[in-house]
Amino acid sequence: MATIVITPPGRLGLPRWRELWAAREVLLRFGLRDILLRYRQTAVGVAWVVVQPLLGAGIFALVFGTVADLPTNGVPYFLFSFMGMLAWNLFSQTIARSSASLVANQALVAKVFFPRLLVPLSSALGVLLDYAVALGLGVVLLIVYGVSPGWAVLLLPVWTMLLLMVALGVGVAAAAIQVKYRDVGYVMPWLLQMGLYATPVAYSLEALEGSPEAVQWLFTANPLTWFLEAFRWSLLGQAAPPLWQIVGMVGAALLVLLGGTLVFQRYERQFADVI
Amino acid sequence: MARLRSPWAKSRFTEFDALDGVDLDVPWGEALGIVGRNGAGKSTLLKLLTRVTAPTRGRIELHGRMGSLLEVGTGFSGELTGRENIYLNGAILGMTRKEIRSSFDEIVDFSGVAKFLDTPVKRYSSGMYVRLAFSVAAHLRTEILAIDEVLAVGDAEFQRKSLAKMRDVAKDGRTVLYVSHLVQTVTALCTSAVYLDRGRLTYAGSVDGALDVYRRSFEQFAMEQQDPERRPGTGTLRASSLIPASDVFDPAESKRFVLGVGSNPDLVGSYFVSIHVNDASGAVVAQCDSRAVGGWYEASKEQEIQLTLRAPWLKPGRYTVDAFVCQTGVLDAWEGASAFEVLPATPYPEMTLDEATAQGVVLADYDYEGR
């Protein structure tokens, strides 16, 4: 029989992996609940999953493609922004949902013990489902527009996972900090909104040609730019990002996820007392 | 307001040890009762054991998995159906999917909500909700089970059923840790008990012994509270005495109390008082707030305030009385200011067996008419 020893937690520490694995059922059930709840008691139900990304890309196409006429490397604007939004939504939705998840499950966190890290992690499941549906739509769009992404499409799962790791790292840390400082809940949507415009989601890097070197450098230094470029390489067959960016993505993913987990562990001991 | 004026100011706090020096060894298969007054640290102890909060120092060793029945129904989602909630809640409480599946029928059976399994639980009556939640938790198969006052759910029939279930758990050779104010359930369920006093373990041994210490603590507490300096409240105005018209009352007779309150000419405005009557298990039976009947008093002179409690009829037994003097805040909180006994007489016209009056908290004044 397993003996569990409870001692005062240290300042930094990694979660007990075996415990997380043993409680994987919680992850699944939480994810399932989120998915079920989102479309229960709605009139058109699951159709929202399909309608949302199409509408989003449609508005972008109208505003940025037609009115502002932003460059897209020659890809039809609707397709271009759809694929950009696909990656961006995976990132921003994961952060938005996971950072709010602990506070939303307040009663549970204060009353019952289970590996709390699973709460923010589980919010990725619902986002991944949306992502999968939108990706399916994206394939249809590729066929309609006659665009072939080439062999690079095989790398898509890698980008997806790396981006998800970055988003979860941020989300997990934000969730933990929000337990004590609700300010996070006000700042996060604003930051994500800023991020959407600061990252080439609705436009390609071409749009920056002719702008000062410093500005261009700033955009290239943004890790999200690397991800967007990688996604467009795999989905639209555009030019591959340079090797250093790919290495950078792997590094960023590992670093951010590790950092987020450490922050989470650091705050976890006070959850039940301060939430 | 202060926070608005200086939003960057660090909030001040004092540290306080909710529990200290608790050394305890619980052998296999024991049902341990944990008793103590409010704020003694009973719930904190369970929270530490179940790892809801982390200790600042010390060491706990658990030989086996710990399941907890701390608050029934946390982790239930209103929008999910009963079936979905069983799986969700089971997982949160630490069951594997296989365990949930194998005890699913038992859980449903025990809760008695089989007909509504596919209805969202937000449409359940509160009784059904609580019963289902309890059933999930009661079918945990962990080696150690922590229970915090949850048996007080559902109707009498369900309470009896859940108490029996808990006793089975203890008989199974599993270890049960039980926290409660309800003395009867501790006696019914536990094989040994400990008494906690302000975060310290002062008694460990037999159930009767612990309950004895617990009962005596009430008397000691009442003694201590006689000294106004030791009572909570701002102290701007203190009650001086609370005297019942008699030490014993009949269940149906009017019960009079006289509350003496000191004076403080510096106190601006009038104040109100509130007298609470508590039964032997500590439940507040009557809260007599003077505001509700327009009782406001001036602090410029000493006051003798008389309370007449006409209804409800009280069941035979011992009662304690708390007195509170309040304005915008609590000026004086005097718990256990007085006590009285209600004689074992019946106010009803017919003689009945005890079971005719056993269930209610008070005795109701009622009539039946046939048609």
Interface residues (C-beta under 8 A of the other chain):
Chain A: M1 A2 T3 I4 V5 I6 T7 P8 P9 A23 E25 V26 L28 R29 F30 L32 R33 L36 L37 R40 Q41 A107 L108 A110 K111 V112 F113 F114 E268 R269 A272 D273
Chain B: K47 L48 L49 T50 R51 V52 T53 A54 P55 T56 R57 G58 R59 I60 E61 L62 H63 G64 R65 M66 S68 L70 E71 T74 G75 S77 E79 L80 E84 Y87 L88 A91 I92 L93 G94 M95 T96 R97 P120 E143
